[in-house]
Amino acid sequence: MVDTVTKFLTAENLYQQIKNFTKGMSVTRNCFNYTVPRCTLPDMAWNHMDQLHRQSIHNTYEKSLRIALGKDFALSLTQFSKWPLFITVTDVRVADYTFYQSMTIGGIIFLHFIISFEETENHALQLKNEWFIASHKIFRFAHGLLNRKLIKLNERLQVEDAQIRNGRFDLRNKGYTFRNDPPDYYNSNRLGSNTIYPMLPEAASFLLANFKEQASQVALGNVEFILKKEQDNYLIWPAFCPHEGGPLLKGKMCDTQITCPWHGLRFRAAALSADTPCVQQHGFEYSLVGDEIQVLRLGADSATAKDPQEKLEMV
């Protein structure tokens, strides 16, 4: 099926099909190319299919309602900025790194996109976004404005998405992996614990002296944690969020919770004290022993990992 779709969903074929769809059809065609530095193909595909980051990372989408979702497609209703403009968006994965997207504006103008990625040199990728603005010829006057808007939008989205793509690239170099490899529309939008942390060094522990009133980031081997002391409690979070690896220290902190800057998910700290000397939280077990807190990484098949929805809450 994918081979058949890829064969017919070419830029030239799509252009001709839309142009000949009905009498008086007008089609404007354009292409946006962009070199993406420090990114892998799986993370680029995941970033494209992940719809949950759009409201946190981008300022283009005010609200989004997912209507249907499968491994190779997504259908959603989106509010564009704060305007009273609602757009139905259809996304389809037609090959591993080739996607089709369509949307309609007021039933008058239709937008069709073919988006593809390929590897280049020095850990960089080439993004190609070909689009077609289609309407009856009496609305041709709006094509030029839309075309300019799409170019500016694509330029801005690439800059805003860099933190996600580069962040995941750096994590993979430290030995992090993700449960949604290889990505699809379903697992890329799953509110679960998808981050798989590297193994810890033997006898991994924090001295209680490491905990200050100001939150700080401390490494145990290739795994980093956020530490904070609050009255008699020692608070610990993984530095990169259990959901998709977002940098939690850059998020908003309130009491024992941090909000991830990538997806707006809220994470509660493991809070240890003399009354609660052992806590399991987000794939790790922490034990207060003497003047240190010992840290154990729970296995990928542990009870915590089997319940990916645990303690993941949308703000």
C-alpha positions as CSV (number, residue, x, y, z in Angstrom):
1,M,0.0,0.0,0.0
2,V,2.8,2.4,0.9
3,D,4.6,1.7,-2.4
4,T,1.4,2.4,-4.3
5,V,0.7,5.7,-2.4
6,T,4.3,6.9,-2.9
7,K,4.2,6.1,-6.6
8,F,1.1,8.3,-7.2
9,L,1.7,11.0,-4.5
10,T,4.4,12.8,-6.3
11,A,4.6,16.6,-6.6
12,E,4.0,16.6,-10.3
13,N,1.2,14.1,-10.2
14,L,-0.6,15.9,-7.3
15,Y,-0.3,19.2,-9.2
16,Q,-1.8,17.9,-12.3
17,Q,-4.6,16.1,-10.5
18,I,-5.6,19.2,-8.5
19,K,-5.3,21.5,-11.6
20,N,-7.6,19.2,-13.6
21,F,-10.0,18.6,-10.8
22,T,-12.8,20.9,-12.0
23,K,-13.3,23.7,-14.5
24,G,-11.8,27.1,-13.3
25,M,-9.3,25.5,-10.9
26,S,-6.3,27.6,-10.0
27,V,-3.2,26.1,-8.3
28,T,-0.1,27.9,-7.0
29,R,2.9,25.7,-6.3
30,N,5.9,26.4,-4.1
31,C,8.6,24.6,-2.2
32,F,10.5,25.3,1.1
33,N,13.9,23.7,1.7
34,Y,15.8,23.7,5.0
35,T,18.9,22.1,6.4
36,V,18.3,20.8,9.9
37,P,21.5,20.5,11.9
38,R,22.2,17.9,14.7
39,C,19.2,15.7,14.2
40,T,18.4,12.1,13.4
41,L,15.8,10.8,11.0
42,P,13.7,9.1,13.7
43,D,13.6,12.3,15.8
44,M,12.8,14.4,12.8
45,A,9.9,12.1,11.9
46,W,8.8,12.1,15.6
47,N,8.9,15.9,15.8
48,H,6.7,16.1,12.7
49,M,4.1,13.6,13.9
50,D,4.1,14.8,17.6
51,Q,1.1,17.1,17.8
52,L,1.4,17.6,21.6
53,H,4.3,20.1,21.4
54,R,2.6,22.6,19.1
55,Q,0.8,24.6,21.8
56,S,3.9,24.7,24.1
57,I,6.6,25.4,21.5
58,H,4.8,27.3,18.8
59,N,2.7,30.4,18.9
60,T,0.7,29.5,15.8
61,Y,-1.8,27.1,17.3
62,E,-4.2,28.4,20.0
63,K,-6.1,25.1,20.4
64,S,-6.1,21.7,18.8
65,L,-8.7,18.9,19.1
66,R,-7.7,15.4,17.9
67,I,-10.5,13.7,16.1
68,A,-8.9,10.5,15.0
69,L,-5.5,8.9,15.2
70,G,-3.8,5.8,13.9
71,K,-0.2,4.7,13.2
72,D,-0.2,6.3,9.7
73,F,-2.7,9.1,10.0
74,A,-4.0,11.9,12.2
75,L,-7.1,14.0,11.9
76,S,-7.5,17.2,14.0
77,L,-9.3,20.4,14.4
78,T,-7.1,23.4,14.9
79,Q,-7.8,27.1,15.9
80,F,-5.3,29.3,14.1
81,S,-3.8,31.8,16.5
82,K,-6.6,33.6,18.4
83,W,-8.6,34.2,15.3
84,P,-12.1,32.8,15.0
85,L,-10.7,30.5,12.3
86,F,-11.0,26.7,12.6
87,I,-9.1,24.4,10.2
88,T,-9.5,20.7,9.7
89,V,-6.0,19.2,9.3
90,T,-5.4,15.7,7.8
91,D,-1.9,14.1,8.2
92,V,-0.8,10.9,6.5
93,R,2.5,9.0,6.6
94,V,3.0,7.6,3.1
95,A,6.5,6.3,3.7
96,D,9.1,6.2,6.5
97,Y,10.1,9.8,6.0
98,T,7.5,11.2,3.6
99,F,4.2,12.7,4.7
100,Y,1.1,14.2,3.1
101,Q,-0.9,17.0,4.8
102,S,-4.0,18.8,3.7
103,M,-6.2,21.5,5.2
104,T,-9.1,23.7,4.0
105,I,-9.8,27.3,4.8
106,G,-13.5,28.1,4.8
107,G,-14.2,25.5,2.2
108,I,-12.8,27.9,-0.4
109,I,-9.1,27.4,-0.4
110,F,-7.3,24.1,0.0
111,L,-3.7,23.5,1.0
112,H,-1.8,20.3,0.1
113,F,1.7,19.5,1.3
114,I,4.2,16.8,0.6
115,I,6.9,16.8,3.3
116,S,10.0,14.7,3.2
117,F,13.3,14.3,5.0
118,E,16.7,12.8,4.0
119,E,20.1,12.5,5.6
120,T,23.0,14.7,4.4
121,E,26.5,15.1,5.9
122,N,27.7,15.9,9.4
123,H,24.5,14.7,11.2
124,A,22.3,17.1,9.3
125,L,19.0,16.5,7.5
126,Q,17.4,18.1,4.5
127,L,13.7,19.0,4.9
128,K,11.7,19.5,1.7
129,N,8.1,20.9,2.0
130,E,6.3,21.2,-1.3
131,W,2.9,22.8,-1.2
132,F,-0.1,23.5,-3.5
133,I,-2.6,26.3,-2.9
134,A,-5.8,25.4,-4.7
135,S,-9.1,27.3,-5.2
136,H,-11.4,28.5,-7.9
137,K,-9.7,31.1,-10.0
138,I,-11.9,33.9,-8.5
139,F,-10.0,33.4,-5.3
140,R,-6.6,33.5,-7.0
141,F,-5.9,36.9,-5.5
142,A,-5.4,35.2,-2.0
143,H,-2.8,32.8,-3.2
144,G,0.1,35.2,-3.1
145,L,-0.6,36.3,0.5
146,L,-1.0,32.7,1.6
147,N,2.2,31.7,-0.1
148,R,4.2,34.4,1.7
149,K,2.6,33.4,5.0
150,L,3.6,29.8,4.5
151,I,7.2,30.6,3.8
152,K,7.5,32.8,6.9
153,L,5.6,30.2,9.0
154,N,8.0,27.4,7.9
155,E,11.0,29.5,8.6
156,R,9.8,30.3,12.1
157,L,8.7,26.7,12.9
158,Q,12.1,25.4,12.1
159,V,13.8,27.8,14.5
160,E,11.3,27.0,17.3
161,D,11.6,23.2,16.8
162,A,15.4,23.3,17.0
163,Q,15.3,22.9,20.8
164,I,13.4,19.6,20.5
165,R,15.5,18.1,17.6
166,N,18.9,19.2,19.0
167,G,17.9,18.2,22.5
168,R,17.0,14.6,21.5
169,F,20.2,14.4,19.4
170,D,22.3,15.3,22.4
171,L,20.4,12.8,24.6
172,R,21.0,10.0,22.2
173,N,24.7,10.7,22.2
174,K,24.6,10.3,26.0
175,G,22.9,6.9,25.7
176,Y,19.2,7.8,26.0
177,T,16.7,6.0,23.8
178,F,12.9,6.2,23.5
179,R,10.1,3.7,23.6
180,N,8.5,5.2,20.5
181,D,11.4,4.2,18.2
182,P,10.5,3.8,15.4
183,P,7.9,6.7,15.6
184,D,4.4,6.7,14.2
185,Y,1.4,9.0,14.7
186,Y,0.1,6.8,17.5
187,N,3.2,6.4,19.7
188,S,4.4,9.9,19.0
189,N,1.3,11.3,20.7
190,R,1.1,8.9,23.6
191,L,1.0,10.4,27.0
192,G,3.4,7.9,28.6
193,S,6.9,7.5,29.9
194,N,8.7,7.1,26.6
195,T,12.2,8.1,27.8
196,I,14.6,5.2,28.5
197,Y,17.5,6.4,30.7
198,P,21.1,5.1,30.4
199,M,22.4,2.8,33.0
200,L,23.7,4.3,36.2
201,P,27.3,3.8,37.6
202,E,27.6,1.3,40.3
203,A,26.8,2.6,43.8
204,A,25.2,5.7,42.4
205,S,24.3,8.2,45.1
206,F,24.0,11.9,46.1
207,L,25.4,13.4,49.2
208,L,22.8,15.3,51.2
209,A,25.1,18.2,51.0
210,N,24.3,18.4,47.2
211,F,20.8,19.5,48.0
212,K,20.3,23.3,48.2
213,E,17.3,25.5,48.4
214,Q,18.0,26.5,44.8
215,A,17.3,23.7,42.3
216,S,20.5,22.4,40.6
217,Q,21.3,19.8,38.0
218,V,23.7,17.0,39.0
219,A,25.0,14.1,36.9
220,L,25.5,10.5,37.9
221,G,27.4,9.1,34.9
222,N,25.3,10.0,31.8
223,V,22.1,10.4,33.7
224,E,21.3,13.9,35.1
225,F,18.9,14.8,37.9
226,I,17.5,17.9,39.5
227,L,18.0,18.3,43.2
228,K,16.3,20.6,45.6
229,K,16.0,20.8,49.4
230,E,12.7,22.1,50.8
231,Q,12.4,22.2,54.6
232,D,13.0,18.5,55.7
233,N,12.4,17.1,52.2
234,Y,15.0,16.1,49.6
235,L,13.4,16.5,46.2
236,I,14.6,14.7,43.1
237,W,13.5,14.7,39.5
238,P,15.2,13.2,36.4
239,A,16.6,16.2,34.6
240,F,15.1,15.1,31.3
241,C,11.4,14.4,31.4
242,P,10.1,10.8,31.4
243,H,7.7,11.6,28.6
244,E,10.0,12.6,25.7
245,G,13.2,14.0,27.2
246,G,12.4,17.7,27.6
247,P,14.8,19.7,29.8
248,L,12.8,20.0,33.0
249,L,15.1,22.6,34.6
250,K,13.9,25.0,31.9
251,G,10.3,24.5,32.9
252,K,8.2,26.1,35.6
253,M,8.7,24.9,39.1
254,C,6.0,25.1,41.7
255,D,6.5,23.4,45.1
256,T,7.2,19.7,44.3
257,Q,6.2,19.9,40.6
258,I,7.9,20.9,37.4
259,T,6.1,21.6,34.1
260,C,8.0,20.4,31.0
261,P,8.6,23.2,28.5
262,W,8.1,20.9,25.5
263,H,4.6,19.4,26.1
264,G,3.2,21.1,29.2
265,L,3.2,17.9,31.3
266,R,3.6,18.2,35.0
267,F,6.0,16.0,37.0
268,R,6.0,15.5,40.8
269,A,9.4,15.1,42.5
270,A,10.4,12.1,44.5
271,A,10.3,13.5,48.0
272,L,12.5,11.8,50.6
273,S,12.7,12.5,54.3
274,A,13.3,10.7,57.6
275,D,9.6,9.6,57.5
276,T,9.8,8.6,53.9
277,P,13.3,7.2,53.3
278,C,12.5,5.1,50.1
279,V,10.6,6.3,47.0
280,Q,10.1,5.0,43.5
281,Q,9.4,7.6,41.0
282,H,9.6,7.9,37.2
283,G,11.8,4.8,36.7
284,F,14.2,5.3,39.6
285,E,14.3,4.1,43.2
286,Y,15.8,6.5,45.8
287,S,16.8,5.4,49.3
288,L,17.9,7.7,52.1
289,V,20.8,6.0,53.9
290,G,22.9,8.0,56.4
291,D,24.2,11.2,54.8
292,E,23.5,10.1,51.2
293,I,20.6,9.1,48.9
294,Q,21.3,6.0,46.9
295,V,19.9,5.8,43.4
296,L,18.8,2.7,41.5
297,R,17.5,2.6,37.9
298,L,14.5,0.4,37.6
299,G,14.4,-2.0,34.6
300,A,12.5,-1.3,31.5
301,D,9.9,-3.9,32.4
302,S,9.5,-2.7,36.0
303,A,6.1,-2.0,37.5
304,T,6.7,1.7,37.1
305,A,7.5,1.3,33.4
306,K,4.4,-0.9,32.8
307,D,2.1,2.0,33.8
308,P,3.3,4.8,31.4
309,Q,0.4,7.0,32.4
310,E,1.4,7.2,36.1
311,K,2.0,10.7,37.3
312,L,1.8,12.2,33.8
313,E,-0.7,15.1,34.0
314,M,-1.5,17.7,31.4
315,V,-1.5,21.3,32.7
